[in-house]
Amino acid sequence: MKLGEDHAAVQEALRGYVQDRIAPHAARWDKESHFPKEELQGLAALGCYGVAVPTEYDGAGLDYLALAVILEEIAAGDGATSTIVSVNNCPVCSILMAWGDEAQKQAWLRPLARGDMLGAFCLTEPHVGSQADGLKTTAQRVSDASGEGYVIDGTKQFITSGRNGDVAIVMAVTDKAAGKRGISAFIVPTNTPGYSVPRLEDKLGQHASDTAQVLFENCRVPAANRLGEEGQGLKIALSGLEGG
């Protein structure tokens, strides 16, 4: 495939950064399970965290061909770093672009796109995998002195950036009787009480990217953190996976 001038310029800029700052260290990062926070911030400064996010939300305002070129160049230096950046773009930023309301875009999409935050996507579960309509994690609606909200309980598995991420998009069942139409999506900051990481996966590679089990125990989020309407979670999850 022959790239146009603009995409070729993006490729050249990323290739230079990767060859200088990422590729020489990739083997050590993998051996030491080192999370390359400083180098990721350099990639964020180059617009890699929100490639297809419009500039008005602090993204690079590029297209998905540019995203593919960028991820390919990063992966040529270190696959783990490419995985971290990939998940932040799709499905995290792509879901917030498509389903977030204006307040959610201001609060979450903008910092994710410019690299002030790192996102995770919590769909996969033990014994279920990524079968979105077989989820066991629940989100029970509550109303108390703190206001309207949801309490999330359950376990997610194989979550990229589950430990090092700042915010997660979480799929949970809000109506058990409704089957796949009973799933909803939530924005959950990882410092929320009840969000914990019991273990990291012992993988064969990509050790610089944390792949975590995430446990939700009485994890309360406000109703304003729900993405879309109740019951739209399966559609939201599949749209994010399609983009990825």
N, C-alpha and C positions, 0 to 999 in steps of 0.2 A: 504494500500500500504506500503510495507516495503522499507524504504530508504536505499541506499547504504551508505558506510562509509563516503564518501565525503559530500553527501547531509545531512546526519545526523549531521555532524560537523557544517555545515552551520546553520541548524535548532537550534542546541544547542547554538551557539554563538548569534544568533538573539533572541532566547527566553530569554537568560540571560539579554541582553540589554533592551529588551522590558519590562520585569518584573521589572527591576531596574529604568529605566528612563522614561517610557511611561505610562504603565498601572496605576501607582499610581496617575497620574495627569489627566487622560483622562476625568473624570467627570467634573473637574474644567475647563479644556480647553473648553469643550463643552458648559458649562454654560456661560463662559466669551467670547466665540468666539475667543479664543486665538490661534494664529498661532504659532506652536511649532518650531520656527526657530532653536533654539539651539539643540534640540533633533534630528531634521532633519539633522543637520550637523554631529551629531554622527552617524546617519544611513549612511550618505554619506561616512564617514570615514571607515565604514564597507563594503563599496562597493555596497550599495543598490540602488544608483541612476542610475548606468549603469551596471546592473547585467550581461546582455548578450552582452555587448559591449566589443569588443576585448581589450586586455591589451594595445596594441599599441595606442589606442585612450583613454587611462586612465580609461577603464572600468574594471570590475572584471573578464571578460573572462569566465563566467560560462554559463550554459544552461538555458532553459526556465523552466525546472523542479525546478532548484534552485530558479528562480524568483518566481514561484508559492509557494514554501516553504517559502521564505522570506516574501512575501505579506501576506500569511496566518498567520505567526507569528506576524507580525506588527499589522494586523487586530484584532488578539486576544487581543491586548492591547488597540488599538484605531482604529476604522474603518476610521476616517477622515485622520489620518496620513498615513494609508495604501493607501488610495485613492490618496493622493498627490504623494507618491512614485510610485504608479502604473502608473499614467499618464506620469510621467517623463520617465519611462522605455518604456512603450507602451501606446500611439503611438509615443511620441516625439523622444526618442532615436532610436527606431526601424525604424522610417521613415528616419531619418538622416543617419542611417547605410545603408539602402537600396537605397536611392535616392540622398543623398548628394554627391557632388563632393568633391575632396580632400580638396580644400580650405574651403568649408563649414564644413567638418568634423573637420578640425583643429580649425576653428573659433568658432564652436558651439557645435559639438558633444563632444569634449574633456572636455570642462568646464561643460557641462551638466552631463556627465558620472561621473566626480569626485566630483560633488556637488558644484562647484563654481557658477553655475547657476541653476535655476529651470525652467522647461518648461511647457507650456500650449498648448492645441490643440483647435483651433478655427474653428469648423465645424458647430455646431448647430446654428440655427437662429430662431427668433420668427416666428410663423405661418408655419414654415417649418420643425422644428425638425432637425433630423440628416439625412434627405433625401438629400443626397449629390447632386443629380441632380436637386434640386429645389431651389438652392441658389440664393439670391438676392444681396449679397455683390459683388461689382465689383472691378476690378483692371485695370485701364486704363494705357496703355503704354504711356510714355512721354519721350521727349528728349529735354534737355535744357542745360544751362551753367553748371549744376551739373552733367551732363552725362545722360546715359540711365537709366530709372527707371520705376516704376509703382506707381500710386496713388490709394490707397485703400479707398473705401467708403462703409459703411454698418454697420450692427449691428449683433453681435453674442450673443447667450444666453446660460446660464447654463455652463459657462466655468470654469472648475476646475483650480485654481491658476491664474485666470485672473487678480487678483489684486497683488498677492504676487509673481507671476512668473516674470522672467527676459526676457524671449523670448517666442514667440508664433509661432506655425506653423498655417498659416491662409489659408483657402480655399476661393477663390474668382473667379468670372466669368471674363474671359478675352475676350470672344467672345460670346455675347448673342445669336447670330444666330446659334451657333453650339450645343446648348442644353447641354447635359451632357459631350460632348466632348469639351466644351468651358470653362472648369474649370481648374484653375492652382493653384499651391501651393507656398506659400511664407514664408520666415523666417522673422519675425518682432520683433525686440527688443521692449520691452514694454515701454521703455523710448523714443521711436520715437514720435516726435510731431504729434498729430492727433490720437494717441492711448489713450483712456480714459476709465474709469470704472464708469458709472453713478450710478450703484447700485449693491448691493449684494442680492442674493436670501434669503428670510426669510424661512429657511428650518425647518423641524421637527427634524433633527439630523445632525451629522457630521459638527458641527459649527466650528470646528478647521480648516476645509478645506474651503477656500473661493470659493464660486460658483458665478460667476460674469456675469453681462451683460457687454459686451465690445463694445464700439462705435469707429468706424474708420471714421474720418473726414479729408479728404485731407491728408491722412497718406502716406507719400512718402518713398518708399524703393528702393535701387539700384537694377538694373537688376541682379546683382550677387547674390541677395537674393532669386531669384526664384529657387525652387526645381524642377529638371527635366526640361522637355520642356513644352511650353504652351500647354494646353489641356490634360495634364497627371494628373491633380488634382484629378479627381474622382478615378482613379486607385491608386493614392498615399493615398488618404483618406481611401479607402476600405482596402488597405493593412495594414494600421495602425490600423484600427478597428478590423481586423481579428487577428492581433497579440495580441491586448488587450483582 
